[in-house]
Amino acid sequence: MRPLSRFFSPGAIAVIGGGAWCEAVMCQCRATGFAGPIWPVHPKKAEVGGEPAFADLASLPGVPDAAFIGVNRELTVEMARRLSEMGCGGAVCFAAGFSEAVSELADGDDLQAQLVAAAGEMRVLGPNCYGIVNALDGVALWPDRHGMSPVESGVAVIGQSSNVLINLTMQRRGLPLAAVVAAGNQAQTSMSDLGMALLDDPRITALGLHIEGISDLRAFEALAARASALGKPIAALRVGSSEQAQAAAVSHTASLTGSDAGARALLRRLGIAQVDTPSELVETLKILHVTGGLRSARIASASCSGGEASLMADIGEIAGVTYPGLNDAQSSGLRTALGPKVALANPLDYNTYIWGNEEALTATFTALCEPGADLGLGCVVVDYPRGDRFDAPDYDQVLRAIARTREATGTPMAMVSLLAEGLSETVAQKALAMGIVPLCGMGDALRAIRAAVVERDGRNAHPEPVTLPLNGHGTARVFSEAEAKAMLAGVGVRVPGSARASSAPHAAESAAQIGFPVVLKGEGIAHKTEAGAVALNLATPQEVAEAAAKMPAQSFLVEEMITGTVAELILGVTRDPAHGFVLTLGLGGILTELIRDTASVLVPASREDVHAALGSLRTAALLTGYRGRPAADLEAVVDTVMALQTLVQTHAGALHEIEINPLICRASDAVAADALIRMEE
């Protein structure tokens, strides 16, 4: 494929079409600073957007490096073919009515395939997208307003919604936006392709993604690996956690959104920071732009108000940041700077004794953020007064003191406002110029700090690729519990000793052979407990026969009774076409749906991943020993998970779902007491 760098930074541009959109592209391109030739192409108009028009592509005085195709969908295909044949670097396909519209237009998929074939080696952006704004080189193949200004370096943002991108460019929080790109349908050029090309530009410091669906999982893994190799972090805002959002994404982008649990597990696996709101995305990208990512969520906070200090503590706890206690060096330095009347703590209320004294402010912040504190970020809470009503030279003293603290300690520093409007765009830009992160709004700021943590051993990399569900779309059936357990036992999962029985007397005979006590289950029933199809701790053949006679079942499974339970877990694997196989671990048994204490990872997960997932459960203490209770054999639990993953990988082409519930965790082993497998033959 032709390099995207030529498309992103063209020397000459062609604009095909004569409508208002095309005139807007020409206007925005000039307004953004493009100084090269712009060649409008229209068969009937003498001029478009104030420039002389050419009747066709063959009449152009040269080969364009980039083009905006602003004609109907059928003609878009023909224009892409001709541009490719003449050697154009890339084209924005503005028209809709391709794969995103298959529910309304039966030929949408076919027309998109024709577009890809017509483009050949030429890069195609879209279809159904606005294009690109490159504020580094003054290029705007973009048929609408945008709020970007020239920058020498900054972050790039790629999204699948052009309107969301427009709104992000209008932010007034000081984020230096170097480029925004609308990926559209990703018919040929994916979000991952775009991201890798942008990150290769040394002027791009970090990447933001607005994701409605991941069309190519392997390419997305490659993007994460490339970002890791370049040391440039990625933050992602992904939609699709609600049923309504998933439906909208399918109709809008022709992408698979997949499950929310799968998406979160994928981003976490690849070291991509996930945020939940556009504001958090902007604040996180500011941190990544200035710092390259934080080494930890350990922060120190200083404010001149006890109320602000309390809010930092409360909101920070919810957000997942930590405030380490003061060490001796911090306490000594703060006492020297503040005197005896100020209570020393982190978050710190330094009162107003030193307000207006830049030296004292610097000494206070420097003592709080001294290198021995091992902080990920030092924060100073400050909201500037309204600029339209007040001058605030004393507030600039705080800003300078923060900058001096960063220089003296080497600790990354941020100024945090209580409300988003507490830091104007002018103040935010001034802070960025000093190497300080301006974080607008306390809640967004603290969540962004947690999201921006970069692990010490690198991010955006994982030793193994995700196991992909293969193209198995046949009819799946639910295997009987006995069949499911036989498959699990075949890969090393410990299951109870058992026998199948076709009648109540047969069940009693089987129980005697297994040895009492036993469990009796009616076969062919999904939710056995609710249906009265489970009987526990049966001690005699007569009890077994009587229990079988009461069950709404024609056949039975007789099993040894597993005793000595420490905890019950659920292990489940579901097939997620967008993200791979999602492995969920959590509190099991009949309380699973009520408590909803689970963690999810993707297959294959390492033993370390599994240990971390188990440790993240709210009920993890049940496994490790709680109030004198024995601990479960955690290694046996992890062994079970690893064996389960082996089964998944072996049958990736046919498997739809596996569930072990409960996995009975004991002090010496872990036993799959019940199991379900849904799989194609």
Secondary structure per residue as TSV (DSSP state, phi and psi in degrees):
chain	resnum	aa	ss	phi	psi
A	1	M	-	360.0	149.4
A	2	R	-	-66.7	144.2
A	3	P	-	-63.7	139.0
A	4	L	H	-69.6	-23.1
A	5	S	H	-59.3	-35.4
A	6	R	H	-67.7	-38.9
A	7	F	H	-68.6	-42.5
A	8	F	H	-69.3	-33.5
A	9	S	S	-126.0	68.3
A	10	P	-	-77.0	154.7
A	11	G	S	-91.1	-29.6
A	12	A	S	-140.9	145.4
A	13	I	E	-128.1	138.3
A	14	A	E	-110.1	138.2
A	15	V	E	-121.3	115.2
A	16	I	E	-103.7	118.3
A	17	G	-	124.1	163.7
A	18	G	-	-126.7	10.9
A	19	G	S	-79.4	-178.2
A	20	A	H	-61.5	-32.9
A	21	W	H	-62.7	-43.0
A	22	C	H	-67.5	-40.5
A	23	E	H	-62.8	-36.4
A	24	A	H	-65.3	-38.2
A	25	V	H	-59.0	-47.0
A	26	M	H	-63.8	-40.0
A	27	C	H	-65.5	-46.5
A	28	Q	H	-66.7	-35.5
A	29	C	H	-63.6	-45.0
A	30	R	H	-66.7	-42.4
A	31	A	H	-64.7	-29.8
A	32	T	H	-78.7	-16.1
A	33	G	T	116.3	10.1
A	34	F	-	-70.1	127.2
A	35	A	-	-107.8	-6.9
A	36	G	S	-80.5	179.7
A	37	P	-	-72.4	140.1
A	38	I	E	-118.2	121.2
A	39	W	E	-111.1	102.2
A	40	P	E	-74.2	143.5
A	41	V	E	-123.7	119.7
A	42	H	-	-155.2	133.0
A	43	P	S	-71.2	-18.0
A	44	K	S	-121.5	-27.1
A	45	K	-	-85.4	140.8
A	46	A	S	-78.3	-29.4
A	47	E	E	-148.8	152.4
A	48	V	E	-136.0	126.4
A	49	G	T	61.1	29.3
A	50	G	T	84.1	3.6
A	51	E	E	-115.0	144.6
A	52	P	E	-60.0	134.8
A	53	A	-	-95.5	151.7
A	54	F	B	-105.9	140.7
A	55	A	S	-67.1	-31.6
A	56	D	S	-157.2	173.1
A	57	L	G	-65.2	-32.1
A	58	A	G	-64.6	-20.4
A	59	S	G	-87.2	-6.1
A	60	L	-	-63.7	147.2
A	61	P	S	-75.6	-5.2
A	62	G	S	-166.9	-175.8
A	63	V	-	-93.9	122.0
A	64	P	-	-71.9	146.0
A	65	D	S	-81.6	-26.6
A	66	A	E	-147.0	152.8
A	67	A	E	-142.0	150.4
A	68	F	E	-113.2	118.6
A	69	I	E	-99.7	106.6
A	70	G	-	-114.0	47.4
A	71	V	S	-121.0	-179.5
A	72	N	-	-65.7	168.4
A	73	R	H	-66.0	-37.7
A	74	E	H	-68.0	-43.7
A	75	L	H	-70.1	-26.1
A	76	T	H	-57.3	-41.4
A	77	V	H	-62.0	-45.1
A	78	E	H	-66.3	-40.7
A	79	M	H	-64.5	-38.2
A	80	A	H	-62.8	-39.2
A	81	R	H	-63.3	-46.4
A	82	R	H	-68.5	-39.6
A	83	L	H	-62.2	-42.3
A	84	S	H	-63.1	-43.1
A	85	E	H	-63.1	-31.5
A	86	M	H	-87.7	-4.3
A	87	G	T	96.4	19.7
A	88	C	-	-63.3	146.7
A	89	G	-	-73.5	-38.7
A	90	G	E	-175.0	161.6
A	91	A	E	-141.4	141.1
A	92	V	E	-88.0	124.1
A	93	C	E	-102.2	102.8
A	94	F	-	-78.4	-31.1
A	95	A	-	-63.4	147.4
A	96	A	-	-100.9	-180.0
A	97	G	-	99.3	26.4
A	98	F	S	-109.7	-136.0
A	99	S	G	-63.4	-24.0
A	100	E	G	-70.3	-12.8
A	101	A	G	-117.0	25.7
A	102	V	T	-63.9	-25.2
A	103	S	T	-72.3	-22.5
A	104	E	T	-104.5	-30.7
A	105	L	-	-124.7	110.6
A	106	A	T	-63.5	-24.7
A	107	D	T	-94.6	11.3
A	108	G	H	-59.4	-47.9
A	109	D	H	-63.4	-43.2
A	110	D	H	-64.8	-40.0
A	111	L	H	-68.0	-35.3
A	112	Q	H	-66.2	-39.8
A	113	A	H	-62.9	-38.6
A	114	Q	H	-63.8	-38.6
A	115	L	H	-62.5	-45.0
A	116	V	H	-62.7	-44.1
A	117	A	H	-63.7	-40.5
A	118	A	H	-66.3	-35.9
A	119	A	H	-69.0	-31.3
A	120	G	T	58.7	-123.2
A	121	E	T	-83.6	-10.1
A	122	M	S	-75.2	136.4
A	123	R	E	-69.3	137.8
A	124	V	E	-122.6	127.8
A	125	L	E	-104.2	121.3
A	126	G	-	108.2	-144.4
A	127	P	S	-70.7	-175.6
A	128	N	S	61.9	55.2
A	129	C	-	-152.0	165.3
A	130	Y	-	-84.8	-37.6
A	131	G	-	125.9	-133.2
A	132	I	E	-141.7	144.5
A	133	V	E	-122.6	123.4
A	134	N	E	-115.8	99.7
A	135	A	T	-78.2	-10.6
A	136	L	T	-74.7	-38.1
A	137	D	T	-116.5	7.1
A	138	G	T	68.9	44.5
A	139	V	E	-119.2	134.5
A	140	A	E	-141.3	87.0
A	141	L	E	-84.2	76.6
A	142	W	-	-151.8	117.4
A	143	P	S	-90.9	33.2
A	144	D	S	-158.0	175.9
A	145	R	-	-67.0	157.2
A	146	H	-	-148.0	161.9
A	147	G	-	-107.4	19.9
A	148	M	-	-86.2	151.6
A	149	S	-	-124.9	159.3
A	150	P	-	-57.6	137.4
A	151	V	-	-137.0	158.7
A	152	E	S	-93.4	-23.3
A	153	S	S	-158.3	161.4
A	154	G	E	167.9	-167.9
A	155	V	E	-97.8	155.2
A	156	A	E	-110.1	145.3
A	157	V	E	-128.3	130.2
A	158	I	E	-116.6	136.4
A	159	G	E	-144.1	169.8
A	160	Q	S	-106.8	0.6
A	161	S	-	-121.5	114.3
A	162	S	H	-63.4	-35.9
A	163	N	H	-70.2	-38.1
A	164	V	H	-60.4	-41.1
A	165	L	H	-64.4	-41.8
A	166	I	H	-56.4	-47.1
A	167	N	H	-63.1	-38.1
A	168	L	H	-64.5	-34.3
A	169	T	H	-69.0	-18.0
A	170	M	T	-88.9	2.7
A	171	Q	-	-58.8	148.7
A	172	R	-	-120.3	33.2
A	173	R	S	-104.0	6.4
A	174	G	-	89.0	3.3
A	175	L	-	-66.3	121.5
A	176	P	-	-78.0	103.9
A	177	L	E	-90.7	117.1
A	178	A	E	-89.5	-34.5
A	179	A	E	-158.5	144.6
A	180	V	E	-127.5	140.0
A	181	V	E	-135.4	128.7
A	182	A	E	-93.5	119.2
A	183	A	-	-83.6	-22.6
A	184	G	T	58.6	-137.4
A	185	N	T	-74.4	-12.6
A	186	Q	-	54.8	42.3
A	187	A	S	-59.8	-38.8
A	188	Q	S	-127.5	-44.0
A	189	T	S	-105.1	114.7
A	190	S	-	-86.5	167.6
A	191	M	H	-56.7	-35.9
A	192	S	H	-67.5	-42.7
A	193	D	H	-58.1	-46.1
A	194	L	H	-63.3	-43.7
A	195	G	H	-62.5	-43.2
A	196	M	H	-65.2	-39.0
A	197	A	H	-66.1	-40.7
A	198	L	H	-67.7	-42.7
A	199	L	H	-65.8	-25.0
A	200	D	T	-68.6	-16.1
A	201	D	S	-78.2	119.6
A	202	P	T	-63.0	-15.4
A	203	R	T	-82.6	-12.6
A	204	I	E	-88.4	124.8
A	205	T	E	-97.5	-28.5
A	206	A	E	-159.9	167.4
A	207	L	E	-127.7	132.8
A	208	G	E	-111.5	141.8
A	209	L	E	-126.6	133.9
A	210	H	E	-110.0	107.1
A	211	I	E	-109.1	125.4
A	212	E	S	-103.0	-20.9
A	213	G	-	-173.8	147.3
A	214	I	-	-103.4	115.2
A	215	S	S	-86.9	-23.1
A	216	D	-	-141.7	100.4
A	217	L	H	-64.5	-40.5
A	218	R	H	-64.9	-40.0
A	219	A	H	-65.6	-35.7
A	220	F	H	-67.1	-39.5
A	221	E	H	-61.7	-39.1
A	222	A	H	-65.4	-37.6
A	223	L	H	-61.0	-45.3
A	224	A	H	-62.3	-41.3
A	225	A	H	-65.1	-39.0
A	226	R	H	-65.8	-42.4
A	227	A	H	-61.2	-40.2
A	228	S	H	-63.4	-43.5
A	229	A	H	-63.6	-33.6
A	230	L	H	-86.5	-9.6
A	231	G	T	70.1	29.9
A	232	K	-	-116.9	114.5
A	233	P	-	-75.8	160.9
A	234	I	E	-123.6	138.8
A	235	A	E	-122.8	140.7
A	236	A	E	-130.7	136.3
A	237	L	E	-109.2	109.0
A	238	R	E	-109.7	133.1
A	239	V	-	-102.6	162.4
A	240	G	-	122.2	9.5
A	241	S	S	-75.0	-25.5
A	242	S	S	-96.3	156.7
A	243	E	H	-62.3	-36.9
A	244	Q	H	-65.9	-42.3
A	245	A	H	-65.9	-38.1
A	246	Q	H	-63.5	-42.0
A	247	A	H	-64.0	-41.4
A	248	A	H	-66.3	-38.3
A	249	A	H	-67.2	-39.9
A	250	V	H	-62.7	-41.4
A	251	S	H	-75.4	-23.7
A	252	H	H	-94.6	-34.0
A	253	T	H	-121.5	-5.4
A	254	A	S	57.5	31.8
A	255	S	-	-116.1	158.2
A	256	L	-	-86.5	123.0
A	257	T	-	-81.9	-33.0
A	258	G	-	68.9	-174.9
A	259	S	-	-80.6	152.3
A	260	D	H	-66.3	-40.2
A	261	A	H	-61.9	-40.9
A	262	G	H	-64.5	-41.4
A	263	A	H	-64.8	-44.7
A	264	R	H	-64.5	-39.6
A	265	A	H	-65.1	-38.8
A	266	L	H	-65.2	-48.5
A	267	L	H	-63.2	-40.5
A	268	R	H	-64.8	-40.7
A	269	R	H	-62.5	-38.5
A	270	L	T	-88.1	0.6
A	271	G	T	73.5	25.3
A	272	I	-	-95.5	126.3
A	273	A	E	-67.4	127.1
A	274	Q	E	-106.5	129.6
A	275	V	E	-118.6	163.9
A	276	D	S	-111.6	-9.7
A	277	T	S	-139.6	157.3
A	278	P	H	-59.5	-36.3
A	279	S	H	-63.2	-42.1
A	280	E	H	-63.4	-36.3
A	281	L	H	-61.7	-46.3
A	282	V	H	-61.5	-45.7
A	283	E	H	-67.6	-39.5
A	284	T	H	-64.2	-41.8
A	285	L	H	-65.1	-32.6
A	286	K	H	-63.5	-43.5
A	287	I	H	-61.5	-45.8
A	288	L	H	-64.9	-37.9
A	289	H	H	-62.3	-44.5
A	290	V	H	-79.8	-41.6
A	291	T	H	-105.7	-18.2
A	292	G	S	77.4	4.7
A	293	G	S	114.9	144.7
A	294	L	B	-90.5	147.9
A	295	R	S	-82.2	-18.1
A	296	S	-	-162.1	168.7
A	297	A	S	-96.0	17.9
A	298	R	B	-80.6	118.3
A	299	I	E	-130.0	159.2
A	300	A	E	-115.5	142.6
A	301	S	E	-129.2	136.6
A	302	A	E	-130.1	136.5
A	303	S	E	-150.7	163.4
A	304	C	S	-94.8	17.8
A	305	S	-	-138.8	131.6
A	306	G	H	-65.1	-32.7
A	307	G	H	-64.6	-42.8
A	308	E	H	-66.3	-39.2
A	309	A	H	-61.4	-40.5
A	310	S	H	-67.6	-39.6
A	311	L	H	-64.4	-41.4
A	312	M	H	-59.2	-42.8
A	313	A	H	-64.9	-47.4
A	314	D	H	-68.4	-49.3
A	315	I	H	-68.2	-35.2
A	316	G	H	-63.7	-38.8
A	317	E	H	-62.3	-42.4
A	318	I	H	-65.6	-39.6
A	319	A	H	-73.9	-21.9
A	320	G	T	99.7	15.2
A	321	V	-	-92.2	162.1
A	322	T	B	-124.9	149.2
A	323	Y	-	-116.7	94.3
A	324	P	-	-64.0	147.7
A	325	G	-	-63.8	158.9
A	326	L	-	-73.5	135.8
A	327	N	-	-86.6	178.5
A	328	D	H	-62.8	-40.1
A	329	A	H	-65.6	-41.6
A	330	Q	H	-62.7	-47.4
A	331	S	H	-61.1	-43.5
A	332	S	H	-63.9	-45.9
A	333	G	H	-65.1	-40.4
A	334	L	H	-67.7	-39.0
A	335	R	H	-64.4	-38.4
A	336	T	H	-64.9	-40.6
A	337	A	H	-76.3	-32.9
A	338	L	H	-108.6	-15.0
A	339	G	-	82.0	-172.8
A	340	P	T	-84.2	-10.8
A	341	K	T	-87.5	-12.4
A	342	V	S	-98.1	128.1
A	343	A	-	-73.7	127.8
A	344	L	-	-91.7	128.9
A	345	A	-	-165.3	171.1
A	346	N	S	-130.6	113.3
A	347	P	S	-64.8	146.8
A	348	L	E	-101.9	130.7
A	349	D	E	-101.5	102.4
A	350	Y	-	-86.3	9.3
A	351	N	-	61.4	-161.9
A	352	T	S	-115.8	13.4
A	353	Y	T	-59.9	-34.9
A	354	I	T	-103.7	7.3
A	355	W	T	-62.1	134.0
A	356	G	T	87.8	-3.4
A	357	N	-	-111.4	95.6
A	358	E	H	-61.7	-36.7
A	359	E	H	-65.8	-43.1
A	360	A	H	-67.7	-38.9
A	361	L	H	-60.5	-44.9
A	362	T	H	-62.0	-43.8
A	363	A	H	-62.7	-38.8
A	364	T	H	-66.4	-50.6
A	365	F	H	-64.8	-37.3
A	366	T	H	-66.6	-41.0
A	367	A	H	-65.0	-41.1
A	368	L	H	-65.4	-35.2
A	369	C	T	-105.9	25.8
A	370	E	-	-61.0	148.9
A	371	P	G	-54.2	-32.2
A	372	G	G	-66.1	-13.3
A	373	A	G	-75.0	-16.3
A	374	D	-	53.3	57.8
A	375	L	-	-95.6	149.2
A	376	G	S	-80.1	-30.2
A	377	L	E	-161.5	140.3
A	378	G	E	-102.6	132.2
A	379	C	E	-121.6	135.4
A	380	V	E	-120.0	123.4
A	381	V	E	-85.1	122.8
A	382	V	-	-157.2	128.0
A	383	D	-	-111.8	121.8
A	384	Y	-	-72.8	146.7
A	385	P	-	-65.4	165.3
A	386	R	-	-60.7	125.5
A	387	G	T	-69.3	-21.4
A	388	D	T	-82.5	-3.3
A	389	R	T	-126.8	-24.6
A	390	F	-	-136.8	149.4
A	391	D	-	-92.7	146.7
A	392	A	-	-137.4	60.8
A	393	P	H	-64.7	-29.4
A	394	D	H	-68.8	-27.4
A	395	Y	H	-71.2	-32.9
A	396	D	H	-64.1	-25.4
A	397	Q	H	-63.3	-39.0
A	398	V	H	-62.9	-44.5
A	399	L	H	-59.9	-44.6
A	400	R	H	-66.5	-36.9
A	401	A	H	-65.0	-36.7
A	402	I	H	-64.2	-43.4
A	403	A	H	-63.2	-41.1
A	404	R	H	-66.3	-35.0
A	405	T	H	-63.6	-43.1
A	406	R	H	-60.0	-43.5
A	407	E	H	-66.5	-37.0
A	408	A	H	-77.3	-34.9
A	409	T	H	-106.0	-22.0
A	410	G	-	77.8	2.2
A	411	T	-	-78.9	131.0
A	412	P	-	-58.4	138.3
A	413	M	E	-124.9	147.2
A	414	A	E	-137.5	149.0
A	415	M	E	-106.0	133.0
A	416	V	E	-120.5	126.3
A	417	S	-	-97.7	147.6
A	418	L	S	-62.7	-48.0
A	419	L	S	-111.4	152.9
A	420	A	G	-57.7	-37.6
A	421	E	G	-78.3	0.1
A	422	G	G	-70.8	-15.3
A	423	L	S	-123.7	112.5
A	424	S	-	-71.8	165.8
A	425	E	H	-61.5	-37.3
A	426	T	H	-63.4	-45.0
A	427	V	H	-65.3	-42.6
A	428	A	H	-60.3	-42.9
A	429	Q	H	-66.7	-36.7
A	430	K	H	-63.7	-41.4
A	431	A	H	-63.8	-44.9
A	432	L	H	-59.1	-39.8
A	433	A	H	-63.1	-24.3
A	434	M	T	-92.6	2.5
A	435	G	T	81.0	19.1
A	436	I	-	-106.0	140.5
A	437	V	E	-86.0	117.8
A	438	P	E	-88.7	112.5
A	439	L	E	-108.3	120.0
A	440	C	-	-100.4	109.2
A	441	G	S	96.6	119.5
A	442	M	H	-61.2	-44.5
A	443	G	H	-64.0	-49.4
A	444	D	H	-60.3	-39.6
A	445	A	H	-62.2	-47.9
A	446	L	H	-70.8	-35.4
A	447	R	H	-68.5	-35.3
A	448	A	H	-66.8	-38.4
A	449	I	H	-59.8	-45.5
A	450	R	H	-64.3	-38.7
A	451	A	H	-68.6	-29.5
A	452	A	T	-85.7	8.0
A	453	V	B	-72.2	128.6
A	454	V	-	-107.0	127.0
A	455	E	-	-63.4	148.3
A	456	R	T	-62.3	-32.9
A	457	D	T	-92.0	21.4
A	458	G	-	104.6	162.2
A	459	R	S	-134.0	173.8
A	460	N	S	61.1	33.3
A	461	A	-	-148.3	148.2
A	462	H	-	-149.0	141.4
A	463	P	S	-64.2	-26.8
A	464	E	S	-125.5	142.5
A	465	P	-	-71.6	156.3
A	466	V	-	-66.1	141.2
A	467	T	-	-72.1	121.4
A	468	L	-	-89.2	136.5
A	469	P	-	-65.5	125.2
A	470	L	-	-77.4	177.6
A	471	N	S	-80.5	53.3
A	472	G	-	-94.5	114.6
A	473	H	-	-126.7	25.3
A	474	G	S	-78.0	-179.3
A	475	T	-	-76.5	126.9
A	476	A	E	-98.4	148.4
A	477	R	E	-123.5	156.8
A	478	V	E	-85.8	117.1
A	479	F	-	-70.8	149.2
A	480	S	-	-64.7	159.4
A	481	E	H	-58.8	-39.4
A	482	A	H	-64.3	-43.0
A	483	E	H	-63.3	-43.1
A	484	A	H	-62.6	-43.3
A	485	K	H	-69.1	-32.9
A	486	A	H	-63.8	-40.6
A	487	M	H	-65.8	-41.3
A	488	L	H	-64.9	-42.8
A	489	A	H	-61.8	-31.1
A	490	G	H	-65.6	-21.9
A	491	V	T	-105.4	6.4
A	492	G	T	105.7	8.0
A	493	V	-	-78.4	133.4
A	494	R	-	-74.7	123.0
A	495	V	-	-124.2	157.9
A	496	P	-	-67.9	151.2
A	497	G	-	-62.2	138.5
A	498	S	E	-152.8	168.5
A	499	A	E	-153.5	146.0
A	500	R	E	-92.8	145.7
A	501	A	E	-135.2	143.3
A	502	S	S	-99.8	-2.0
A	503	S	S	-157.5	170.0
A	504	A	H	-63.8	-45.7
A	505	P	H	-62.7	-39.0
A	506	H	H	-62.9	-38.1
A	507	A	H	-63.8	-41.2
A	508	A	H	-63.2	-41.7
A	509	E	H	-63.1	-42.7
A	510	S	H	-64.4	-38.0
A	511	A	H	-62.6	-40.6
A	512	A	H	-63.6	-35.6
A	513	Q	H	-71.1	-37.2
A	514	I	H	-71.0	-40.8
A	515	G	-	106.2	134.7
A	516	F	S	-85.3	154.8
A	517	P	S	-77.6	161.5
A	518	V	E	-132.8	168.8
A	519	V	E	-114.7	138.9
A	520	L	E	-117.5	131.8
A	521	K	E	-130.4	137.4
A	522	G	E	-79.8	136.4
A	523	E	T	-87.5	156.1
A	524	G	T	79.8	17.8
A	525	I	-	-123.3	125.0
A	526	A	S	-70.1	-51.4
A	527	H	S	-110.0	85.7
A	528	K	H	-67.0	-40.2
A	529	T	H	-60.4	-47.2
A	530	E	H	-64.7	-30.5
A	531	A	H	-87.6	0.3
A	532	G	T	71.5	30.6
A	533	A	-	-108.9	24.6
A	534	V	E	-135.1	131.6
A	535	A	E	-129.7	127.4
A	536	L	E	-107.0	154.6
A	537	N	E	56.9	42.8
A	538	L	E	-79.2	131.4
A	539	A	-	-110.7	-9.3
A	540	T	S	-141.6	159.1
A	541	P	H	-57.4	-37.6
A	542	Q	H	-63.4	-42.3
A	543	E	H	-61.9	-37.8
A	544	V	H	-65.2	-47.0
A	545	A	H	-63.2	-42.1
A	546	E	H	-65.2	-41.5
A	547	A	H	-65.1	-39.3
A	548	A	H	-64.8	-38.1
A	549	A	H	-64.9	-25.4
A	550	K	H	-88.1	-11.5
A	551	M	S	-86.5	144.4
A	552	P	S	-80.9	62.0
A	553	A	-	-148.2	154.7
A	554	Q	S	-101.2	-18.3
A	555	S	S	-139.3	164.3
A	556	F	E	-140.1	158.6
A	557	L	E	-121.1	122.9
A	558	V	E	-107.0	129.6
A	559	E	E	-135.9	155.5
A	560	E	E	-63.0	144.6
A	561	M	-	-82.0	121.7
A	562	I	-	-89.0	120.6
A	563	T	-	-114.3	176.2
A	564	G	-	76.6	30.0
A	565	T	-	-67.3	130.3
A	566	V	S	-96.2	-43.9
A	567	A	E	-157.5	158.9
A	568	E	E	-117.5	131.7
A	569	L	E	-119.1	158.7
A	570	I	E	-110.5	133.3
A	571	L	E	-119.4	119.9
A	572	G	E	-133.2	143.9
A	573	V	E	-127.9	128.0
A	574	T	E	-123.2	150.7
A	575	R	E	-85.9	117.1
A	576	D	E	-117.4	103.6
A	577	P	T	-57.5	-27.6
A	578	A	T	-83.8	-27.6
A	579	H	T	-128.0	-6.9
A	580	G	E	112.4	-153.7
A	581	F	E	-96.2	123.5
A	582	V	E	-95.9	120.8
A	583	L	E	-100.9	120.6
A	584	T	E	-114.6	133.0
A	585	L	E	-122.9	143.5
A	586	G	E	-178.6	-176.6
A	587	L	E	-60.4	129.4
A	588	G	-	-109.7	-166.7
A	589	G	G	81.8	-156.4
A	590	I	G	-76.9	-9.9
A	591	L	G	-94.7	2.9
A	592	T	H	-54.0	-53.3
A	593	E	H	-73.2	-27.2
A	594	L	H	-74.9	-45.3
A	595	I	H	-83.4	-38.7
A	596	R	-	53.3	52.5
A	597	D	-	-106.8	92.2
A	598	T	E	-136.1	163.1
A	599	A	E	-138.8	147.1
A	600	S	E	-125.4	141.5
A	601	V	E	-135.2	170.5
A	602	L	E	-104.0	149.3
A	603	V	S	-82.9	131.7
A	604	P	S	-89.5	134.7
A	605	A	-	-100.2	143.0
A	606	S	-	-78.0	167.6
A	607	R	H	-59.3	-37.0
A	608	E	H	-64.6	-40.4
A	609	D	H	-59.6	-43.7
A	610	V	H	-67.1	-44.6
A	611	H	H	-57.9	-43.5
A	612	A	H	-64.3	-40.7
A	613	A	H	-64.3	-43.3
A	614	L	H	-63.5	-40.5
A	615	G	H	-68.3	-21.0
A	616	S	T	-82.0	-10.6
A	617	L	S	-67.7	144.5
A	618	R	T	-63.4	-29.2
A	619	T	T	-98.9	21.9
A	620	A	T	-59.0	-29.5
A	621	A	H	-62.9	-24.1
A	622	L	H	-64.2	-28.5
A	623	L	H	-83.1	-32.1
A	624	T	H	-95.8	-2.5
A	625	G	-	106.2	120.8
A	626	Y	-	-132.6	119.7
A	627	R	T	51.7	50.8
A	628	G	T	86.6	-5.9
A	629	R	-	-74.9	152.0
A	630	P	-	-67.9	156.7
A	631	A	-	-87.3	151.4
A	632	A	-	-78.8	160.2
A	633	D	-	-79.0	90.1
A	634	L	H	-62.1	-36.0
A	635	E	H	-65.6	-33.7
A	636	A	H	-67.7	-37.4
A	637	V	H	-62.6	-46.7
A	638	V	H	-64.9	-38.6
A	639	D	H	-57.2	-40.8
A	640	T	H	-63.3	-43.2
A	641	V	H	-63.5	-42.0
A	642	M	H	-65.5	-38.6
A	643	A	H	-65.7	-40.4
A	644	L	H	-60.5	-40.3
A	645	Q	H	-65.4	-34.5
A	646	T	H	-60.0	-43.0
A	647	L	H	-62.9	-41.0
A	648	V	H	-61.8	-48.4
A	649	Q	H	-66.6	-33.9
A	650	T	H	-66.2	-34.9
A	651	H	T	-115.8	33.6
A	652	A	T	-60.8	-24.9
A	653	G	T	-80.9	-14.5
A	654	A	T	-125.8	-19.8
A	655	L	E	-74.7	136.8
A	656	H	E	-111.3	-38.1
A	657	E	E	-163.3	141.1
A	658	I	E	-133.6	141.8
A	659	E	E	-143.8	129.9
A	660	I	E	-111.5	115.8
A	661	N	E	-157.3	109.0
A	662	P	E	-95.9	154.8
A	663	L	E	-90.9	112.2
A	664	I	E	-82.1	115.9
A	665	C	E	-96.6	123.6
A	666	R	-	-120.1	175.9
A	667	A	S	-68.3	-21.4
A	668	S	S	-118.8	-12.9
A	669	D	-	-165.3	-173.4
A	670	A	E	-139.0	132.7
A	671	V	E	-125.8	131.0
A	672	A	E	-80.7	99.8
A	673	A	-	-79.8	-25.4
A	674	D	S	-148.1	148.9
A	675	A	E	-151.5	149.3
A	676	L	E	-137.2	134.8
A	677	I	E	-131.7	128.8
A	678	R	E	-117.2	117.8
A	679	M	E	-154.7	153.5
A	680	E	E	-74.0	157.5
A	681	E	-	-65.8	360.0
